[in-house]
């Protein structure tokens, strides 16, 4: 199988892919065509069916597995597939694992490491809260380990939410070794819980799309509500501690324009905001570099609001 990440202009396509999205459209001349997004575990690619009435184009829908024949072209600097023939595949002709992007790290190992951080929390109320999510709630834990951290941009793969959460927790733990002012129990609990709302904001793969809850509320508000619901079941949970934790979650994007209902008002919230931002930005750049063979300047990137460049000399 030729993976999407390996595509280059001029390649011939004759493989099975997941149809992530399909939409009918009309050209400026009034001719109907189909917009399709093909997916495998290495990524997605735009595809066009310019002649949907062609006898070689079988009927298929979004989330079907389809055998595609066509040519790889280039449009505005990105690969695109010009589809000539399509056949809807039957179950057993494909392995779903080949079509879902998955973390390059072991989900089991990451989960064990995260539990290790939970075991290190000394505050009994915060540890009870974390165990209520990550030990006692099997449905939550299953969704958390399978969820992505985003629809696009960064950590948009199975296990992405766990990978991102663990990276943020590691950084926050390091911050605590450098700055005595930080309350480690509060900061690590906030780090572990900061994105739990994404388990309800985004559907699981292969859809990985915004749910109604995600569209209406967003993961920050959802996560704060989830924490509040668990806290209500823990007798004697200190109200101030509860508000400090909720505040860290509500302010972890740092600015109103980035979706935070509040700006950081305590030092733990400041630390969490920076840790979250660092991991998101570095992973975004990592995925950008992984997705190109180009060296040197790669052009303008709207997420960084800058022309970006691949490092000239690789580290050994």
C-alpha positions as CSV (number, residue, x, y, z in Angstrom):
1,X,0.0,0.0,0.0
2,X,1.3,3.5,-0.9
3,X,0.6,5.8,2.0
4,X,-0.7,9.3,1.5
5,X,2.4,10.8,3.2
6,X,4.5,9.3,0.4
7,X,2.5,10.9,-2.4
8,X,4.2,13.1,-4.9
9,X,3.0,14.8,-8.1
10,X,2.7,12.4,-11.0
11,X,2.1,9.2,-8.9
12,X,-0.5,6.7,-9.9
13,X,-3.1,5.8,-7.2
14,X,-4.6,2.3,-7.0
15,X,-5.2,1.5,-3.3
16,X,-7.9,1.3,-0.7
17,X,-8.5,4.4,1.5
18,X,-11.1,5.6,4.0
19,X,-13.4,8.2,2.6
20,X,-13.3,10.7,5.5
21,X,-15.6,13.2,3.7
22,X,-17.7,13.5,0.6
23,X,-19.5,16.5,-0.7
24,X,-21.2,17.3,-4.0
25,X,-20.3,20.6,-5.7
26,X,-20.7,22.4,-9.0
27,X,-18.0,24.1,-11.1
28,X,-18.3,27.7,-12.3
29,X,-19.6,26.3,-15.6
30,X,-22.4,24.4,-13.8
31,X,-20.8,20.9,-14.1
32,X,-21.3,18.7,-11.1
33,X,-18.3,17.1,-9.3
34,X,-17.5,15.5,-6.0
35,X,-15.1,16.8,-3.3
36,X,-13.6,13.8,-1.4
37,X,-11.1,13.6,1.4
38,X,-9.2,10.3,1.5
39,X,-7.5,9.1,4.7
40,X,-5.0,6.6,5.9
41,X,-2.9,6.4,9.1
42,X,-0.4,8.8,7.7
43,X,-2.8,11.6,6.9
44,X,-5.4,12.9,4.5
45,X,-5.5,14.2,0.9
46,X,-8.1,16.1,-1.1
47,X,-9.5,14.3,-4.1
48,X,-11.8,15.3,-6.9
49,X,-14.2,13.2,-9.0
50,X,-14.7,15.5,-12.0
51,X,-17.0,13.1,-13.8
52,X,-19.3,11.5,-11.1
53,X,-21.5,10.0,-13.7
54,X,-18.7,7.9,-15.2
55,X,-19.6,4.2,-15.2
56,X,-16.3,3.5,-13.3
57,X,-17.5,5.6,-10.3
58,X,-19.5,3.3,-7.9
59,X,-21.8,4.7,-5.3
60,X,-20.2,5.3,-1.9
61,X,-20.6,7.5,1.2
62,X,-18.6,9.2,3.9
63,X,-16.8,6.6,6.1
64,X,-16.9,3.9,3.5
65,X,-13.6,2.2,2.5
66,X,-13.1,2.6,-1.2
67,X,-10.6,1.4,-3.8
68,X,-9.4,4.5,-5.7
69,X,-7.7,4.7,-9.1
70,X,-6.4,8.0,-10.2
71,X,-3.5,10.4,-10.6
72,X,-1.7,12.6,-8.0
73,X,-1.6,16.3,-9.1
74,X,-0.6,19.5,-7.4
75,X,-2.9,22.3,-6.5
76,X,-1.7,25.4,-4.6
77,X,1.4,23.6,-3.5
78,X,-0.5,20.6,-2.0
79,X,-1.1,17.1,-3.5
80,X,-4.5,16.3,-4.8
81,X,-5.9,13.1,-6.3
82,X,-7.7,13.2,-9.6
83,X,-10.0,10.2,-9.3
84,X,-10.8,8.2,-12.4
85,X,-12.4,5.1,-10.9
86,X,-13.9,4.1,-7.5
87,X,-15.1,0.8,-6.0
88,X,-16.7,0.5,-2.6
89,X,-14.9,-2.2,-0.6
90,X,-16.4,-5.1,1.4
91,X,-15.5,-5.8,5.0
92,X,-12.5,-8.0,5.1
93,X,-10.7,-6.3,2.2
94,X,-9.0,-3.8,4.5
95,X,-7.5,-3.5,7.9
96,X,-9.0,-0.5,9.8
97,X,-5.7,0.0,11.6
98,X,-4.1,1.1,8.3
99,X,-6.5,4.1,8.1
100,X,-6.5,5.7,11.5
101,X,-3.6,7.9,12.5
102,X,-2.2,6.6,15.8
103,X,0.4,8.0,18.3
104,X,3.9,6.7,17.7
105,X,4.1,6.0,21.4
106,X,2.6,3.1,23.3
107,X,-0.8,4.0,24.7
108,X,-0.4,1.5,27.5
109,X,3.0,2.9,28.5
110,X,1.8,6.5,28.4
111,X,-1.2,5.5,30.5
112,X,1.0,3.9,33.1
113,X,3.2,6.9,33.3
114,X,0.2,9.2,33.8
115,X,-1.0,6.9,36.6
116,X,2.4,7.3,38.2
117,X,1.9,11.1,38.4
118,X,-1.5,10.6,39.9
119,X,0.0,8.3,42.6
120,X,2.5,11.0,43.4
121,X,-0.3,13.5,44.4
122,X,-0.3,14.0,48.1
123,X,-3.5,16.1,48.6
124,X,-6.2,13.5,49.4
125,X,-9.0,15.5,47.7
126,X,-7.1,16.0,44.4
127,X,-6.0,12.3,44.3
128,X,-9.6,11.2,44.9
129,X,-10.7,13.4,42.0
130,X,-8.0,12.0,39.7
131,X,-8.8,8.4,40.6
132,X,-12.5,9.1,40.1
133,X,-11.6,9.8,36.4
134,X,-8.6,7.7,35.6
135,X,-9.2,4.6,37.8
136,X,-12.9,4.3,38.6
137,X,-14.5,5.6,35.4
138,X,-13.8,2.9,32.8
139,X,-15.9,4.6,30.1
140,X,-14.0,7.9,30.5
141,X,-10.6,6.2,30.6
142,X,-11.4,4.3,27.4
143,X,-12.5,7.5,25.6
144,X,-9.5,9.5,27.0
145,X,-7.0,7.0,25.7
146,X,-8.6,6.8,22.2
147,X,-9.3,10.5,21.7
148,X,-7.3,13.0,19.7
149,X,-6.3,16.3,21.1
150,X,-7.7,18.2,18.1
151,X,-9.6,17.8,14.9
152,X,-6.6,19.4,13.1
153,X,-3.5,21.4,14.0
154,X,-1.8,19.2,16.6
155,X,-2.1,15.7,18.2
156,X,-4.9,14.9,15.7
157,X,-4.6,11.1,16.1
158,X,-5.7,8.2,18.2
159,X,-3.9,8.6,21.6
160,X,-3.2,12.2,20.9
161,X,-5.1,13.5,23.9
162,X,-3.2,11.1,26.2
163,X,0.2,12.0,24.6
164,X,-0.5,15.8,24.9
165,X,-1.7,15.5,28.5
166,X,1.3,13.5,29.5
167,X,3.7,16.0,27.8
168,X,2.0,18.9,29.6
169,X,2.1,17.1,32.9
170,X,5.8,16.3,32.5
171,X,6.6,20.0,31.8
172,X,4.5,21.1,34.8
173,X,6.4,18.6,37.0
174,X,9.7,20.1,35.8
175,X,8.5,23.6,36.5
176,X,7.9,22.6,40.1
177,X,11.6,21.6,40.4
178,X,12.6,25.1,39.3
179,X,10.0,27.3,41.0
180,X,9.2,26.7,44.7
181,X,6.2,29.0,44.5
182,X,4.2,26.4,42.5
183,X,1.8,24.1,44.3
184,X,2.7,20.8,42.7
185,X,-0.4,18.9,43.6
186,X,-2.7,21.6,42.2
187,X,-0.6,22.2,39.0
188,X,-0.3,18.5,38.1
189,X,-3.9,17.9,38.8
190,X,-4.8,20.8,36.5
191,X,-2.4,19.5,33.9
192,X,-3.9,16.1,33.9
193,X,-7.5,17.5,33.8
194,X,-7.0,20.5,31.5
195,X,-8.2,18.9,28.3
196,X,-10.6,16.1,29.6
197,X,-13.4,18.0,27.9
198,X,-12.1,16.9,24.6
199,X,-13.5,13.4,25.3
200,X,-16.9,15.0,24.7
201,X,-15.9,17.8,22.4
202,X,-14.7,15.5,19.6
203,X,-16.1,12.2,18.4
204,X,-13.8,9.2,18.2
205,X,-12.1,8.1,15.0
206,X,-12.8,7.7,12.2
207,X,-15.1,10.7,12.5
208,X,-12.9,12.8,14.8
209,X,-15.3,15.7,14.4
210,X,-17.0,18.2,16.7
211,X,-20.0,16.9,18.6
212,X,-23.0,19.1,19.5
213,X,-21.5,19.6,22.9
214,X,-18.3,20.6,21.3
215,X,-19.9,23.1,19.0
216,X,-22.1,24.7,21.8
217,X,-19.7,24.7,24.7
218,X,-16.2,23.7,23.7
219,X,-13.7,21.5,25.7
220,X,-12.8,24.2,28.3
221,X,-16.3,24.7,29.6
222,X,-17.1,20.9,29.2
223,X,-13.9,20.0,31.2
224,X,-14.7,22.5,34.0
225,X,-18.2,21.0,34.2
226,X,-16.9,17.4,34.3
227,X,-14.5,18.3,37.2
228,X,-17.3,20.0,39.0
229,X,-19.5,17.0,38.8
230,X,-16.9,14.7,40.2
231,X,-16.0,17.1,43.0
232,X,-19.7,17.2,44.2
233,X,-19.3,13.4,45.0
234,X,-16.2,13.9,47.2
235,X,-17.2,14.8,50.7
236,X,-15.4,17.8,52.2
237,X,-13.7,18.9,49.0
238,X,-12.4,22.4,49.9
239,X,-14.4,25.0,47.9
240,X,-11.3,27.3,47.4
241,X,-9.2,24.4,46.1
242,X,-12.1,23.5,43.7
243,X,-12.2,27.0,42.4
244,X,-8.5,27.2,41.9
245,X,-8.5,24.0,39.9
246,X,-11.5,25.1,37.8
247,X,-9.8,28.4,37.2
248,X,-6.7,26.7,35.8
249,X,-8.8,24.7,33.4
250,X,-10.8,27.8,32.4
251,X,-7.7,29.9,31.8
252,X,-5.3,27.4,30.2
253,X,-5.5,29.0,26.7
254,X,-4.3,32.2,28.3
255,X,-6.2,34.8,26.3
256,X,-9.8,35.5,25.6
257,X,-9.1,35.5,21.8
258,X,-7.8,32.0,22.1
259,X,-11.0,30.7,23.8
260,X,-10.2,31.1,27.5
261,X,-13.2,32.3,29.5
262,X,-10.7,33.7,32.0
263,X,-7.1,34.9,32.0
264,X,-4.6,33.2,34.4
265,X,-5.0,34.7,37.9
266,X,-2.8,32.3,39.9
267,X,0.7,31.2,39.3
268,X,-0.3,27.6,38.6
269,X,-2.6,28.8,35.9
270,X,0.3,30.7,34.3
271,X,2.5,27.7,34.4
272,X,-0.2,25.5,32.9
273,X,-0.9,28.0,30.1
274,X,2.8,28.0,29.1
275,X,3.2,24.2,29.2
276,X,0.0,23.7,27.1
277,X,1.2,26.3,24.6
278,X,4.7,24.9,24.3
279,X,3.6,21.3,23.6
280,X,0.9,22.4,21.2
281,X,3.3,24.6,19.2
282,X,6.2,22.2,19.1
283,X,3.9,19.3,18.1
284,X,2.4,21.5,15.4
285,X,5.8,22.3,14.0
286,X,6.8,18.6,14.3
287,X,3.8,17.5,12.3
288,X,4.5,20.3,9.7
289,X,8.0,19.0,9.2
290,X,6.9,15.4,9.1
291,X,4.5,16.2,6.3
292,X,7.0,17.6,3.9
293,X,10.2,16.6,2.2
294,X,11.1,20.2,1.5
295,X,14.2,21.8,3.1
296,X,14.8,25.4,3.9
297,X,12.0,27.9,3.8
298,X,8.5,26.3,3.7
299,X,6.5,29.5,3.2
300,X,3.9,31.3,5.3
301,X,2.1,29.4,8.0
302,X,-1.0,31.0,9.4
303,X,-0.8,29.2,12.7
304,X,2.6,30.7,13.5
305,X,1.8,33.9,11.5
306,X,5.3,33.7,10.0
307,X,7.3,32.2,7.2
308,X,8.7,29.0,8.6
309,X,11.8,27.0,7.9
310,X,13.1,23.5,8.2
311,X,16.3,23.3,10.2
312,X,19.2,23.3,7.8
313,X,21.4,20.8,9.7
314,X,19.8,17.8,11.4
315,X,21.0,16.9,14.9
316,X,22.7,13.5,15.2
